[in-house]
């Protein structure tokens, strides 16, 4: 999942460098959403792992 966030970030950087502002903005938005979903799943996984060991 983190891979997809990085891919969309790279797409946004390339689109921004080429002057495609709409595509760059959309790609950054998608990358942010995927990154925050990744962080939420990471925290849930860590908490579940800690509770399982206890």
N, CA, C and O atoms as a CHARMM CRD file, in Angstrom:
* protein
*
  216
    1    1 UNK  N      0.82300  -1.18300   0.00000 PROA 1      0.00000
    2    1 UNK  CA     0.00000   0.00000   0.00000 PROA 1      0.00000
    3    1 UNK  C      0.87300   1.25400   0.00000 PROA 1      0.00000
    4    1 UNK  O      0.55600   2.24000  -0.66600 PROA 1      0.00000
    5    2 UNK  N      1.94900   1.20900   0.73500 PROA 2      0.00000
    6    2 UNK  CA     2.86600   2.34700   0.74700 PROA 2      0.00000
    7    2 UNK  C      3.47600   2.53800  -0.64000 PROA 2      0.00000
    8    2 UNK  O      3.77300   3.66100  -1.04700 PROA 2      0.00000
    9    3 UNK  N      3.65800   1.44000  -1.35600 PROA 3      0.00000
   10    3 UNK  CA     4.18100   1.49800  -2.72300 PROA 3      0.00000
   11    3 UNK  C      3.27200   2.34900  -3.61800 PROA 3      0.00000
   12    3 UNK  O      3.75500   3.16300  -4.40500 PROA 3      0.00000
   13    4 UNK  N      1.96500   2.15500  -3.49400 PROA 4      0.00000
   14    4 UNK  CA     1.02500   2.91500  -4.32400 PROA 4      0.00000
   15    4 UNK  C      1.03500   4.39800  -3.97800 PROA 4      0.00000
   16    4 UNK  O      0.87900   5.24400  -4.85900 PROA 4      0.00000
   17    5 UNK  N      1.21600   4.71400  -2.70300 PROA 5      0.00000
   18    5 UNK  CA     1.30000   6.11900  -2.30100 PROA 5      0.00000
   19    5 UNK  C      2.52100   6.76700  -2.94200 PROA 5      0.00000
   20    5 UNK  O      2.44600   7.90200  -3.41400 PROA 5      0.00000
   21    6 UNK  N      3.63900   6.05800  -2.96200 PROA 6      0.00000
   22    6 UNK  CA     4.85500   6.59000  -3.57300 PROA 6      0.00000
   23    6 UNK  C      4.68000   6.72400  -5.08500 PROA 6      0.00000
   24    6 UNK  O      5.14900   7.69700  -5.67500 PROA 6      0.00000
   25    7 UNK  N      4.01900   5.77100  -5.70800 PROA 7      0.00000
   26    7 UNK  CA     3.77600   5.83400  -7.15200 PROA 7      0.00000
   27    7 UNK  C      2.94500   7.06100  -7.50300 PROA 7      0.00000
   28    7 UNK  O      3.27300   7.78800  -8.44100 PROA 7      0.00000
   29    8 UNK  N      1.85900   7.29700  -6.74500 PROA 8      0.00000
   30    8 UNK  CA     1.03200   8.46900  -7.02700 PROA 8      0.00000
   31    8 UNK  C      1.78300   9.76200  -6.75300 PROA 8      0.00000
   32    8 UNK  O      1.56300  10.75800  -7.44200 PROA 8      0.00000
   33    9 UNK  N      2.66700   9.76600  -5.75600 PROA 9      0.00000
   34    9 UNK  CA     3.47400  10.95100  -5.49000 PROA 9      0.00000
   35    9 UNK  C      4.42500  11.22800  -6.64700 PROA 9      0.00000
   36    9 UNK  O      4.60700  12.38500  -7.02700 PROA 9      0.00000
   37   10 UNK  N      5.02800  10.20300  -7.20600 PROA 10     0.00000
   38   10 UNK  CA     5.92400  10.37400  -8.35500 PROA 10     0.00000
   39   10 UNK  C      5.14200  10.86100  -9.57100 PROA 10     0.00000
   40   10 UNK  O      5.61300  11.72500 -10.31100 PROA 10     0.00000
   41   11 UNK  N      3.95000  10.30700  -9.77700 PROA 11     0.00000
   42   11 UNK  CA     3.10400  10.77500 -10.87900 PROA 11     0.00000
   43   11 UNK  C      2.77600  12.25200 -10.70200 PROA 11     0.00000
   44   11 UNK  O      2.79000  13.01800 -11.66600 PROA 11     0.00000
   45   12 UNK  N      2.48300  12.64900  -9.46800 PROA 12     0.00000
   46   12 UNK  CA     2.17000  14.05500  -9.19600 PROA 12     0.00000
   47   12 UNK  C      3.37000  14.95000  -9.46800 PROA 12     0.00000
   48   12 UNK  O      3.21600  16.03500 -10.02900 PROA 12     0.00000
   49   13 UNK  N      4.55600  14.51400  -9.08300 PROA 13     0.00000
   50   13 UNK  CA     5.75600  15.31600  -9.32100 PROA 13     0.00000
   51   13 UNK  C      6.04300  15.47200 -10.80900 PROA 13     0.00000
   52   13 UNK  O      6.38300  16.56100 -11.27100 PROA 13     0.00000
   53   14 UNK  N      5.90400  14.38500 -11.55200 PROA 14     0.00000
   54   14 UNK  CA     6.14300  14.44700 -13.00100 PROA 14     0.00000
   55   14 UNK  C      5.08600  15.32200 -13.67200 PROA 14     0.00000
   56   14 UNK  O      5.41000  16.15000 -14.52400 PROA 14     0.00000
   57   15 UNK  N      3.83000  15.13800 -13.29000 PROA 15     0.00000
   58   15 UNK  CA     2.75400  15.94100 -13.88700 PROA 15     0.00000
   59   15 UNK  C      2.92700  17.42000 -13.53600 PROA 15     0.00000
   60   15 UNK  O      2.68300  18.28800 -14.37400 PROA 15     0.00000
   61   16 UNK  N      3.34100  17.70500 -12.31800 PROA 16     0.00000
   62   16 UNK  CA     3.57400  19.08900 -11.92500 PROA 16     0.00000
   63   16 UNK  C      4.72500  19.71400 -12.68900 PROA 16     0.00000
   64   16 UNK  O      4.66100  20.88200 -13.07300 PROA 16     0.00000
   65   17 UNK  N      5.78400  18.93800 -12.91200 PROA 17     0.00000
   66   17 UNK  CA     6.93000  19.45100 -13.65500 PROA 17     0.00000
   67   17 UNK  C      6.57000  19.71400 -15.11400 PROA 17     0.00000
   68   17 UNK  O      7.14100  20.60500 -15.74300 PROA 17     0.00000
   69   18 UNK  N      5.63200  18.94900 -15.65300 PROA 18     0.00000
   70   18 UNK  CA     5.23500  19.12500 -17.04900 PROA 18     0.00000
   71   18 UNK  C      4.11000  20.14400 -17.21200 PROA 18     0.00000
   72   18 UNK  O      3.71500  20.45500 -18.33600 PROA 18     0.00000
   73   19 UNK  N      3.58800  20.66700 -16.09400 PROA 19     0.00000
   74   19 UNK  CA     2.58400  21.70900 -16.16600 PROA 19     0.00000
   75   19 UNK  C      1.15100  21.22900 -16.14600 PROA 19     0.00000
   76   19 UNK  O      0.24300  22.00000 -16.45700 PROA 19     0.00000
   77   20 UNK  N      0.92400  19.99100 -15.79200 PROA 20     0.00000
   78   20 UNK  CA    -0.43500  19.46800 -15.70000 PROA 20     0.00000
   79   20 UNK  C     -0.90700  19.60500 -14.25700 PROA 20     0.00000
   80   20 UNK  O     -0.82000  18.65400 -13.48000 PROA 20     0.00000
   81   21 UNK  N     -1.40800  20.78700 -13.89600 PROA 21     0.00000
   82   21 UNK  CA    -1.76600  21.08200 -12.51100 PROA 21     0.00000
   83   21 UNK  C     -2.90900  20.25000 -11.98400 PROA 21     0.00000
   84   21 UNK  O     -2.87200  19.82500 -10.82900 PROA 21     0.00000
   85   22 UNK  N     -3.92500  20.00400 -12.79100 PROA 22     0.00000
   86   22 UNK  CA    -5.07800  19.22800 -12.33100 PROA 22     0.00000
   87   22 UNK  C     -4.71900  17.79600 -12.01100 PROA 22     0.00000
   88   22 UNK  O     -5.12900  17.25400 -10.98500 PROA 22     0.00000
   89   23 UNK  N     -3.95400  17.18900 -12.88800 PROA 23     0.00000
   90   23 UNK  CA    -3.53400  15.80000 -12.67300 PROA 23     0.00000
   91   23 UNK  C     -2.60600  15.71100 -11.47300 PROA 23     0.00000
   92   23 UNK  O     -2.68700  14.76800 -10.68500 PROA 23     0.00000
   93   24 UNK  N     -1.72100  16.69600 -11.33500 PROA 24     0.00000
   94   24 UNK  CA    -0.78900  16.69800 -10.20800 PROA 24     0.00000
   95   24 UNK  C     -1.54600  16.82500  -8.88900 PROA 24     0.00000
   96   24 UNK  O     -1.23800  16.12500  -7.92400 PROA 24     0.00000
   97   25 UNK  N     -2.52100  17.70500  -8.84500 PROA 25     0.00000
   98   25 UNK  CA    -3.30000  17.88200  -7.62600 PROA 25     0.00000
   99   25 UNK  C     -4.08900  16.64200  -7.25900 PROA 25     0.00000
  100   25 UNK  O     -4.15500  16.26000  -6.09100 PROA 25     0.00000
  101   26 UNK  N     -4.68000  16.02200  -8.24900 PROA 26     0.00000
  102   26 UNK  CA    -5.44000  14.79400  -7.99300 PROA 26     0.00000
  103   26 UNK  C     -4.52700  13.67400  -7.51300 PROA 26     0.00000
  104   26 UNK  O     -4.88700  12.92100  -6.60800 PROA 26     0.00000
  105   27 UNK  N     -3.35400  13.56300  -8.11000 PROA 27     0.00000
  106   27 UNK  CA    -2.41100  12.51500  -7.71200 PROA 27     0.00000
  107   27 UNK  C     -1.90400  12.73600  -6.29100 PROA 27     0.00000
  108   27 UNK  O     -1.73700  11.78000  -5.53400 PROA 27     0.00000
  109   28 UNK  N     -1.66200  13.98200  -5.93200 PROA 28     0.00000
  110   28 UNK  CA    -1.23100  14.27000  -4.56200 PROA 28     0.00000
  111   28 UNK  C     -2.34500  13.92100  -3.57800 PROA 28     0.00000
  112   28 UNK  O     -2.07900  13.36800  -2.51100 PROA 28     0.00000
  113   29 UNK  N     -3.57300  14.23800  -3.92600 PROA 29     0.00000
  114   29 UNK  CA    -4.70200  13.89800  -3.06000 PROA 29     0.00000
  115   29 UNK  C     -4.83600  12.40200  -2.85700 PROA 29     0.00000
  116   29 UNK  O     -5.05200  11.93900  -1.73700 PROA 29     0.00000
  117   30 UNK  N     -4.71100  11.65000  -3.92600 PROA 30     0.00000
  118   30 UNK  CA    -4.79300  10.19200  -3.83600 PROA 30     0.00000
  119   30 UNK  C     -3.63700   9.64200  -3.01400 PROA 30     0.00000
  120   30 UNK  O     -3.83200   8.74300  -2.19700 PROA 30     0.00000
  121   31 UNK  N     -2.43700  10.17200  -3.22200 PROA 31     0.00000
  122   31 UNK  CA    -1.26400   9.71400  -2.46800 PROA 31     0.00000
  123   31 UNK  C     -1.44100   9.98400  -0.98100 PROA 31     0.00000
  124   31 UNK  O     -1.07100   9.14900  -0.15600 PROA 31     0.00000
  125   32 UNK  N     -2.00400  11.14300  -0.62400 PROA 32     0.00000
  126   32 UNK  CA    -2.24000  11.46200   0.78900 PROA 32     0.00000
  127   32 UNK  C     -3.22600  10.49900   1.40800 PROA 32     0.00000
  128   32 UNK  O     -3.00600  10.00600   2.51400 PROA 32     0.00000
  129   33 UNK  N     -4.31600  10.22500   0.70400 PROA 33     0.00000
  130   33 UNK  CA    -5.33300   9.31800   1.23100 PROA 33     0.00000
  131   33 UNK  C     -4.75200   7.92900   1.44800 PROA 33     0.00000
  132   33 UNK  O     -4.96600   7.32500   2.49800 PROA 33     0.00000
  133   34 UNK  N     -4.02400   7.42100   0.46800 PROA 34     0.00000
  134   34 UNK  CA    -3.44000   6.08600   0.58000 PROA 34     0.00000
  135   34 UNK  C     -2.42100   6.04400   1.71100 PROA 34     0.00000
  136   34 UNK  O     -2.35200   5.05400   2.44000 PROA 34     0.00000
  137   35 UNK  N     -1.62800   7.10300   1.86900 PROA 35     0.00000
  138   35 UNK  CA    -0.62900   7.13600   2.92500 PROA 35     0.00000
  139   35 UNK  C     -1.28000   7.11600   4.30100 PROA 35     0.00000
  140   35 UNK  O     -0.81800   6.40300   5.19200 PROA 35     0.00000
  141   36 UNK  N     -2.35600   7.89500   4.48800 PROA 36     0.00000
  142   36 UNK  CA    -3.01500   7.91300   5.78600 PROA 36     0.00000
  143   36 UNK  C     -3.74000   6.60100   6.07800 PROA 36     0.00000
  144   36 UNK  O     -3.80600   6.17900   7.23300 PROA 36     0.00000
  145   37 UNK  N     -4.27800   5.95900   5.06400 PROA 37     0.00000
  146   37 UNK  CA    -4.86200   4.63000   5.25200 PROA 37     0.00000
  147   37 UNK  C     -3.77500   3.64300   5.66600 PROA 37     0.00000
  148   37 UNK  O     -3.99300   2.80100   6.53800 PROA 37     0.00000
  149   38 UNK  N     -2.60000   3.74700   5.03700 PROA 38     0.00000
  150   38 UNK  CA    -1.47300   2.89500   5.41000 PROA 38     0.00000
  151   38 UNK  C     -1.08600   3.11500   6.87300 PROA 38     0.00000
  152   38 UNK  O     -0.86400   2.15400   7.60900 PROA 38     0.00000
  153   39 UNK  N     -1.00500   4.38300   7.29200 PROA 39     0.00000
  154   39 UNK  CA    -0.64500   4.67400   8.67900 PROA 39     0.00000
  155   39 UNK  C     -1.68700   4.12300   9.65200 PROA 39     0.00000
  156   39 UNK  O     -1.33100   3.57200  10.69400 PROA 39     0.00000
  157   40 UNK  N     -2.95500   4.26700   9.32300 PROA 40     0.00000
  158   40 UNK  CA    -4.00500   3.75200  10.19600 PROA 40     0.00000
  159   40 UNK  C     -3.91600   2.23200  10.31700 PROA 40     0.00000
  160   40 UNK  O     -4.03800   1.69000  11.41600 PROA 40     0.00000
  161   41 UNK  N     -3.70600   1.54800   9.20600 PROA 41     0.00000
  162   41 UNK  CA    -3.58100   0.08900   9.24500 PROA 41     0.00000
  163   41 UNK  C     -2.33300  -0.34400   9.99800 PROA 41     0.00000
  164   41 UNK  O     -2.34300  -1.37500  10.67000 PROA 41     0.00000
  165   42 UNK  N     -1.26100   0.43000   9.89400 PROA 42     0.00000
  166   42 UNK  CA    -0.03700   0.11900  10.62900 PROA 42     0.00000
  167   42 UNK  C     -0.27500   0.21800  12.12900 PROA 42     0.00000
  168   42 UNK  O      0.13400  -0.66700  12.88100 PROA 42     0.00000
  169   43 UNK  N     -0.92900   1.28000  12.56600 PROA 43     0.00000
  170   43 UNK  CA    -1.21000   1.45100  13.99800 PROA 43     0.00000
  171   43 UNK  C     -2.12200   0.33400  14.49200 PROA 43     0.00000
  172   43 UNK  O     -1.88300  -0.22700  15.56100 PROA 43     0.00000
  173   44 UNK  N     -3.15300   0.00700  13.73800 PROA 44     0.00000
  174   44 UNK  CA    -4.06100  -1.07100  14.12900 PROA 44     0.00000
  175   44 UNK  C     -3.31400  -2.39400  14.22600 PROA 44     0.00000
  176   44 UNK  O     -3.54500  -3.17400  15.15000 PROA 44     0.00000
  177   45 UNK  N     -2.43300  -2.64400  13.29000 PROA 45     0.00000
  178   45 UNK  CA    -1.65600  -3.87300  13.30200 PROA 45     0.00000
  179   45 UNK  C     -0.71600  -3.93700  14.50400 PROA 45     0.00000
  180   45 UNK  O     -0.58000  -4.98400  15.13700 PROA 45     0.00000
  181   46 UNK  N     -0.06700  -2.81200  14.81700 PROA 46     0.00000
  182   46 UNK  CA     0.82200  -2.79200  15.97300 PROA 46     0.00000
  183   46 UNK  C      0.07000  -2.99000  17.27400 PROA 46     0.00000
  184   46 UNK  O      0.53000  -3.73100  18.14400 PROA 46     0.00000
  185   47 UNK  N     -1.07000  -2.34700  17.42400 PROA 47     0.00000
  186   47 UNK  CA    -1.87300  -2.50700  18.64000 PROA 47     0.00000
  187   47 UNK  C     -2.37800  -3.94700  18.75300 PROA 47     0.00000
  188   47 UNK  O     -2.35100  -4.52500  19.84000 PROA 47     0.00000
  189   48 UNK  N     -2.83000  -4.52200  17.66300 PROA 48     0.00000
  190   48 UNK  CA    -3.31000  -5.90200  17.69400 PROA 48     0.00000
  191   48 UNK  C     -2.18700  -6.86000  18.05700 PROA 48     0.00000
  192   48 UNK  O     -2.40100  -7.82800  18.78700 PROA 48     0.00000
  193   49 UNK  N     -1.00100  -6.59300  17.55000 PROA 49     0.00000
  194   49 UNK  CA     0.14400  -7.42200  17.87200 PROA 49     0.00000
  195   49 UNK  C      0.52700  -7.33000  19.34400 PROA 49     0.00000
  196   49 UNK  O      0.87900  -8.33300  19.96500 PROA 49     0.00000
  197   50 UNK  N      0.45600  -6.12400  19.90000 PROA 50     0.00000
  198   50 UNK  CA     0.75600  -5.95900  21.32000 PROA 50     0.00000
  199   50 UNK  C     -0.29400  -6.62100  22.21300 PROA 50     0.00000
  200   50 UNK  O      0.04000  -7.20900  23.24200 PROA 50     0.00000
  201   51 UNK  N     -1.55800  -6.52200  21.81600 PROA 51     0.00000
  202   51 UNK  CA    -2.62200  -7.13900  22.60500 PROA 51     0.00000
  203   51 UNK  C     -2.58100  -8.66100  22.51800 PROA 51     0.00000
  204   51 UNK  O     -2.94600  -9.34900  23.47200 PROA 51     0.00000
  205   52 UNK  N     -2.14700  -9.17900  21.39800 PROA 52     0.00000
  206   52 UNK  CA    -2.07600 -10.62600  21.21400 PROA 52     0.00000
  207   52 UNK  C     -0.98300 -11.23700  22.09200 PROA 52     0.00000
  208   52 UNK  O     -1.14000 -12.34500  22.60500 PROA 52     0.00000
  209   53 UNK  N      0.12800 -10.50800  22.26300 PROA 53     0.00000
  210   53 UNK  CA     1.23600 -11.01700  23.07000 PROA 53     0.00000
  211   53 UNK  C      0.92700 -10.93100  24.55400 PROA 53     0.00000
  212   53 UNK  O      1.49300 -11.68400  25.34700 PROA 53     0.00000
  213   54 UNK  N      0.03600 -10.02400  24.94200 PROA 54     0.00000
  214   54 UNK  CA    -0.24000  -9.83900  26.38100 PROA 54     0.00000
  215   54 UNK  C     -1.16100 -10.89800  26.93700 PROA 54     0.00000
  216   54 UNK  O     -1.48200 -10.87500  28.12500 PROA 54     0.00000
